[in-house]
Amino acid sequence: MAGPVKLAIRAPNWVGDLVMATPVLEAALASGAFERVSIVVRAHLAKILAGGPCEPYVERIDKDSNERAVYARVAPDAVLLLTNSLGSAWRAFASRVPVRAGTALSGRRVLLTHAVVPPTSGGRRLPVPSAHLMRDAAGLLGIEVPDLHPRLYVGEAIVQSTRAQLARLGIDLERGYVICCPGAAFGAAKLWPPEHFAAALDRICEELGVSAVVTGGPGEEPLMDAVVERATSNVVSLAREPRDLESLKALVKDARLMLVGDSGPRWYAAAFDVPCVSVMGPNFPEVTATSLERCTVVRVEGLECAPCLQKRCPLEHHRCMRDLAPERVVAAALALLARSPVHA
């Protein structure tokens, strides 16, 4: 691409994927190769990028169909699609963006001018870490991403407000706490049973001499309450407290350990170098196989039906999650903490 280039980056629509994309976003801003960079983000996810270098470049959209209006206004010469959907490629194509780079997934190769083609075997796509695919797509436009460590930022005022909230709820901040996020926006297939989360939290809190904080997204209040009701240790629910994706950064940053499903908050822990145990069911572990220095993924091995990638268990037994014993998760957490540097 010759001359000054205006770049639009269509950011992912999932919390975890957006956090994983932050090294790519910052590398694009730092490259100096573009006259202007616009980061197109769903409005409810914009707080993930608040407080950092990406925030001034964010273009918020309420729904996917708003993308074309943004492209018409910012008039990009190139778009980097960090989403994998057919729709995002179509909207860039229909907006006549000259250069359209992304992964050749979802049948959209014909709509792209530059594409990363994931490897296949026997006609089936092999699982590749999402962060690697985003890095490789950025490389199509000459953006060099030096590392894949996620980057998040949170203001001191939010940190202090969150600490005051936890103190009011009876959390001893000097001893520290474990943060638990039992939900999964993807669907019920990713949910570990509340009684399993409660049992694991009780044992971890006993071993560490700490309390636990259970949080989640909108609509996950019943699940959060179900975990707390089944726990016997000092486990506090934030179901009745104000919560958003920005204050979650402060919650995670101060935690000694995170216990989470296969969901977005895991990547918050990676960004702040907080030890994390992630319970995984229907997904390929290879897809999220990055930022594992302080993360242990625990799953049931050997099931013929797994990974199914379905939002609900098609066989209705949900063994990939129900058969995952709390004792395994506790052992993984204690082993991880034993080999992890003390989190400051």
C-alpha positions as CSV (number, residue, x, y, z in Angstrom):
1,M,0.0,0.0,0.0
2,A,1.6,3.2,-1.2
3,G,1.2,6.6,0.4
4,P,-0.6,7.5,3.7
5,V,-2.9,4.7,4.8
6,K,-6.0,4.9,7.0
7,L,-6.5,1.6,8.8
8,A,-9.7,0.3,10.4
9,I,-9.5,-2.7,12.7
10,R,-12.7,-4.6,13.3
11,A,-12.2,-5.8,16.9
12,P,-13.6,-9.2,18.1
13,N,-17.1,-9.4,19.7
14,W,-16.2,-11.7,22.6
15,V,-14.6,-10.5,25.8
16,G,-11.7,-13.0,25.8
17,D,-11.0,-12.5,22.1
18,L,-10.8,-8.7,22.5
19,V,-8.4,-9.0,25.4
20,M,-6.3,-11.4,23.3
21,A,-6.4,-8.9,20.5
22,T,-4.8,-6.1,22.5
23,P,-1.2,-6.9,21.5
24,V,-2.3,-6.6,17.9
25,L,-4.1,-3.3,18.5
26,E,-1.2,-1.7,20.3
27,A,1.3,-3.0,17.6
28,A,-0.8,-1.3,14.9
29,L,-0.8,2.0,16.8
30,A,2.9,1.8,17.4
31,S,3.9,0.8,13.9
32,G,3.9,4.3,12.5
33,A,2.8,2.9,9.2
34,F,-0.7,4.4,9.2
35,E,-1.9,7.9,8.9
36,R,-4.9,7.0,11.2
37,V,-6.1,3.9,13.0
38,S,-9.7,3.4,13.9
39,I,-10.6,0.5,16.2
40,V,-14.3,-0.6,15.7
41,V,-15.6,-2.1,18.9
42,R,-19.0,-3.2,20.1
43,A,-20.1,-0.4,22.6
44,H,-20.6,-2.8,25.6
45,L,-16.9,-4.0,25.2
46,A,-15.3,-0.5,24.9
47,K,-14.6,-0.4,28.6
48,I,-12.1,-3.2,28.2
49,L,-9.9,-0.8,26.3
50,A,-10.5,2.1,28.7
51,G,-7.5,3.7,30.3
52,G,-4.9,2.4,27.8
53,P,-3.4,3.6,24.5
54,C,-6.2,2.2,22.4
55,E,-9.0,4.2,24.0
56,P,-8.7,7.4,21.9
57,Y,-9.0,5.4,18.7
58,V,-12.1,3.5,19.6
59,E,-15.2,3.7,17.3
60,R,-18.2,2.3,19.2
61,I,-21.0,0.5,17.4
62,D,-24.2,-0.7,19.0
63,K,-24.7,-3.6,16.5
64,D,-22.8,-5.1,13.6
65,S,-24.9,-3.3,11.0
66,N,-23.4,0.0,12.2
67,E,-20.0,-1.0,10.8
68,R,-20.8,0.3,7.3
69,A,-21.7,3.7,8.7
70,V,-18.3,3.8,10.5
71,Y,-16.5,2.8,7.3
72,A,-18.3,5.5,5.4
73,R,-17.2,8.1,7.9
74,V,-13.6,7.2,8.5
75,A,-13.0,6.1,4.9
76,P,-10.3,3.5,5.5
77,D,-7.9,2.3,2.9
78,A,-7.6,-1.0,4.6
79,V,-9.5,-3.0,7.2
80,L,-8.0,-5.7,9.5
81,L,-10.7,-8.1,10.4
82,L,-10.0,-9.7,13.8
83,T,-13.4,-11.3,13.8
84,N,-13.9,-14.5,11.9
85,S,-17.5,-14.1,10.7
86,L,-18.8,-14.0,7.2
87,G,-20.9,-10.9,8.0
88,S,-17.9,-8.7,9.0
89,A,-16.1,-9.5,5.8
90,W,-19.3,-8.8,3.8
91,R,-19.8,-5.4,5.4
92,A,-16.2,-4.4,4.6
93,F,-16.6,-5.7,1.1
94,A,-19.9,-3.9,0.6
95,S,-18.3,-0.7,2.0
96,R,-15.7,-0.9,-0.8
97,V,-12.7,-0.9,1.6
98,P,-9.9,-1.5,-0.9
99,V,-7.8,-3.8,1.2
100,R,-9.5,-6.4,3.4
101,A,-7.3,-8.7,5.5
102,G,-8.3,-11.5,7.9
103,T,-8.6,-15.2,8.3
104,A,-10.1,-17.4,5.6
105,L,-12.9,-18.8,7.8
106,S,-16.7,-19.0,7.6
107,G,-16.6,-19.2,3.8
108,R,-15.4,-15.6,3.4
109,R,-12.2,-16.1,1.5
110,V,-13.6,-14.6,-1.7
111,L,-14.5,-11.4,0.1
112,L,-10.9,-10.8,1.3
113,T,-8.0,-9.4,-0.6
114,H,-5.4,-10.8,1.9
115,A,-6.1,-13.9,3.9
116,V,-4.5,-16.2,6.4
117,V,-5.5,-19.8,5.6
118,P,-5.5,-22.0,8.7
119,P,-4.0,-25.5,8.3
120,T,-6.2,-28.4,7.5
121,S,-5.9,-32.2,7.7
122,G,-8.1,-34.6,5.9
123,G,-10.3,-31.7,4.8
124,R,-10.9,-30.5,8.4
125,R,-9.5,-27.4,9.9
126,L,-6.9,-27.9,12.7
127,P,-7.3,-25.9,15.9
128,V,-4.9,-23.0,16.1
129,P,-4.7,-20.5,18.9
130,S,-6.9,-17.5,18.3
131,A,-4.2,-15.1,19.3
132,H,-1.8,-16.6,16.7
133,L,-4.4,-16.2,14.0
134,M,-4.9,-12.6,14.8
135,R,-1.2,-12.0,14.9
136,D,-0.8,-13.6,11.5
137,A,-3.7,-11.6,10.0
138,A,-2.0,-8.4,11.2
139,G,1.2,-9.5,9.5
140,L,-0.6,-9.4,6.2
141,L,-0.7,-5.6,6.5
142,G,2.9,-5.4,7.7
143,I,2.1,-5.1,11.4
144,E,4.7,-6.8,13.5
145,V,3.4,-8.0,16.9
146,P,6.4,-8.5,19.2
147,D,4.6,-10.7,21.8
148,L,1.1,-12.0,22.5
149,H,0.9,-11.1,26.2
150,P,-2.5,-9.3,26.7
151,R,-2.5,-5.7,27.9
152,L,-5.2,-4.1,30.1
153,Y,-5.2,-0.9,32.0
154,V,-7.2,0.4,35.0
155,G,-7.2,3.8,36.7
156,E,-6.3,4.2,40.3
157,A,-9.7,5.7,41.2
158,I,-11.4,2.5,40.0
159,V,-8.9,0.4,42.0
160,Q,-9.5,2.3,45.2
161,S,-13.3,2.2,44.7
162,T,-13.2,-1.5,44.2
163,R,-11.1,-2.1,47.2
164,A,-13.5,0.0,49.3
165,Q,-16.4,-2.1,48.0
166,L,-14.7,-5.4,48.9
167,A,-13.9,-4.1,52.4
168,R,-17.5,-3.1,52.9
169,L,-18.5,-6.7,52.0
170,G,-16.2,-8.2,54.6
171,I,-13.2,-9.1,52.4
172,D,-9.8,-8.9,54.3
173,L,-7.7,-7.2,51.7
174,E,-4.4,-7.8,53.5
175,R,-5.0,-11.6,53.4
176,G,-6.2,-11.3,49.8
177,Y,-8.9,-13.2,48.0
178,V,-9.7,-15.6,45.2
179,I,-11.9,-14.3,42.4
180,C,-14.4,-16.7,40.8
181,C,-16.2,-16.2,37.5
182,P,-18.6,-19.2,37.1
183,G,-20.5,-17.9,34.0
184,A,-20.0,-18.4,30.3
185,A,-21.6,-16.2,27.7
186,F,-21.1,-18.9,25.0
187,G,-23.7,-21.2,26.5
188,A,-24.6,-23.8,29.1
189,A,-22.2,-26.4,27.7
190,K,-19.3,-24.4,29.2
191,L,-20.8,-24.2,32.7
192,W,-19.2,-26.1,35.5
193,P,-21.8,-27.1,38.1
194,P,-22.2,-24.5,40.9
195,E,-21.7,-27.1,43.6
196,H,-18.3,-28.0,42.0
197,F,-17.2,-24.3,42.1
198,A,-18.4,-24.0,45.7
199,A,-16.5,-27.1,46.8
200,A,-13.3,-26.0,45.1
201,L,-13.5,-22.5,46.5
202,D,-14.1,-23.9,50.1
203,R,-10.9,-26.0,49.9
204,I,-8.8,-23.3,48.3
205,C,-9.9,-20.7,50.8
206,E,-9.1,-23.1,53.6
207,E,-5.7,-23.8,52.2
208,L,-4.8,-20.2,51.6
209,G,-6.6,-18.6,54.6
210,V,-8.5,-16.2,52.3
211,S,-12.0,-15.3,51.2
212,A,-13.5,-15.6,47.8
213,V,-15.4,-13.1,45.6
214,V,-17.9,-14.4,43.0
215,T,-18.8,-12.1,40.1
216,G,-20.2,-12.3,36.6
217,G,-21.9,-10.6,33.7
218,P,-25.5,-9.4,33.3
219,G,-28.0,-12.2,33.8
220,E,-25.6,-14.4,35.7
221,E,-26.8,-13.4,39.1
222,P,-28.7,-16.7,39.8
223,L,-25.5,-18.7,38.9
224,M,-23.4,-16.5,41.2
225,D,-25.9,-16.9,44.0
226,A,-26.0,-20.6,43.5
227,V,-22.2,-20.9,44.0
228,V,-22.3,-18.8,47.2
229,E,-25.3,-20.6,48.6
230,R,-23.4,-23.9,48.3
231,A,-20.2,-22.7,49.8
232,T,-19.4,-23.0,53.5
233,S,-16.4,-20.6,53.6
234,N,-16.5,-16.8,53.4
235,V,-17.6,-16.5,49.8
236,V,-19.1,-13.2,48.7
237,S,-21.4,-12.6,45.7
238,L,-21.3,-9.4,43.8
239,A,-24.7,-10.2,42.3
240,R,-26.4,-7.1,44.0
241,E,-23.4,-4.8,43.4
242,P,-22.6,-2.6,40.4
243,R,-20.4,-4.5,38.0
244,D,-18.9,-3.8,34.6
245,L,-16.0,-4.8,32.4
246,E,-13.9,-1.9,33.7
247,S,-14.3,-2.6,37.4
248,L,-13.6,-6.3,36.7
249,K,-10.1,-5.2,35.8
250,A,-9.5,-3.9,39.3
251,L,-11.1,-7.0,40.9
252,V,-8.8,-9.3,38.9
253,K,-5.7,-7.2,39.3
254,D,-5.7,-7.5,43.1
255,A,-6.7,-11.1,43.3
256,R,-4.3,-13.9,44.4
257,L,-5.9,-16.5,42.2
258,M,-8.7,-16.7,39.6
259,L,-11.0,-19.7,39.2
260,V,-13.0,-19.5,36.0
261,G,-14.6,-21.5,33.2
262,D,-13.5,-21.3,29.6
263,S,-14.5,-17.6,29.4
264,G,-13.3,-14.1,28.9
265,P,-12.2,-13.2,32.4
266,R,-9.4,-15.8,32.0
267,W,-7.7,-13.3,29.8
268,Y,-8.0,-10.5,32.3
269,A,-6.0,-12.8,34.6
270,A,-3.4,-13.2,31.9
271,A,-3.1,-9.5,31.3
272,F,-2.4,-8.8,35.0
273,D,-0.3,-11.9,35.5
274,V,-2.7,-13.4,38.1
275,P,-2.5,-17.2,38.5
276,C,-5.6,-18.7,37.0
277,V,-7.2,-22.2,36.8
278,S,-9.7,-22.6,33.9
279,V,-12.1,-25.5,33.7
280,M,-12.8,-26.5,30.1
281,G,-15.4,-28.7,28.5
282,P,-16.6,-28.5,24.9
283,N,-13.8,-26.5,23.4
284,F,-10.4,-27.4,21.8
285,P,-7.7,-26.5,24.4
286,E,-5.5,-25.6,21.4
287,V,-7.7,-22.7,20.5
288,T,-6.8,-20.9,23.7
289,A,-3.3,-22.2,24.1
290,T,-1.6,-18.9,24.7
291,S,-0.6,-17.0,27.9
292,L,-0.3,-20.2,29.8
293,E,2.6,-19.1,32.0
294,R,0.3,-18.6,35.0
295,C,-2.7,-20.5,33.8
296,T,-3.6,-24.2,34.2
297,V,-6.4,-25.6,32.1
298,V,-8.2,-28.6,33.7
299,R,-10.5,-30.8,31.6
300,V,-11.8,-34.4,31.3
301,E,-9.7,-36.4,28.9
302,G,-10.8,-39.3,26.8
303,L,-14.5,-38.5,26.2
304,E,-15.5,-39.6,22.7
305,C,-17.9,-36.7,22.4
306,A,-15.5,-34.0,23.3
307,P,-14.8,-31.4,22.2
308,C,-18.2,-30.9,20.5
309,L,-18.1,-27.1,20.3
310,Q,-21.8,-27.0,21.0
311,K,-23.5,-24.4,23.2
312,R,-25.6,-27.1,24.9
313,C,-24.7,-30.7,25.4
314,P,-26.3,-32.6,22.5
315,L,-26.2,-35.8,24.5
316,E,-27.7,-34.2,27.6
317,H,-25.2,-35.8,30.0
318,H,-22.7,-32.9,30.1
319,R,-20.0,-35.3,31.2
320,C,-17.2,-33.1,30.1
321,M,-18.1,-30.7,32.9
322,R,-20.0,-32.8,35.5
323,D,-17.2,-35.5,35.6
324,L,-14.6,-32.8,36.3
325,A,-14.0,-33.3,40.0
326,P,-13.4,-30.3,42.3
327,E,-10.4,-32.1,43.8
328,R,-8.6,-32.0,40.5
329,V,-9.2,-28.2,40.2
330,V,-8.0,-27.6,43.8
331,A,-4.8,-29.7,43.2
332,A,-4.1,-27.7,40.0
333,A,-4.6,-24.4,41.8
334,L,-2.3,-25.2,44.7
335,A,0.4,-26.5,42.3
336,L,0.1,-23.4,40.2
337,L,0.5,-21.1,43.2
338,A,3.4,-23.1,44.4
339,R,5.4,-22.4,41.2
340,S,4.1,-18.9,40.4
341,P,5.9,-15.8,41.5
342,V,4.1,-13.9,44.3
343,H,1.6,-11.6,42.6
344,A,2.0,-8.0,43.6
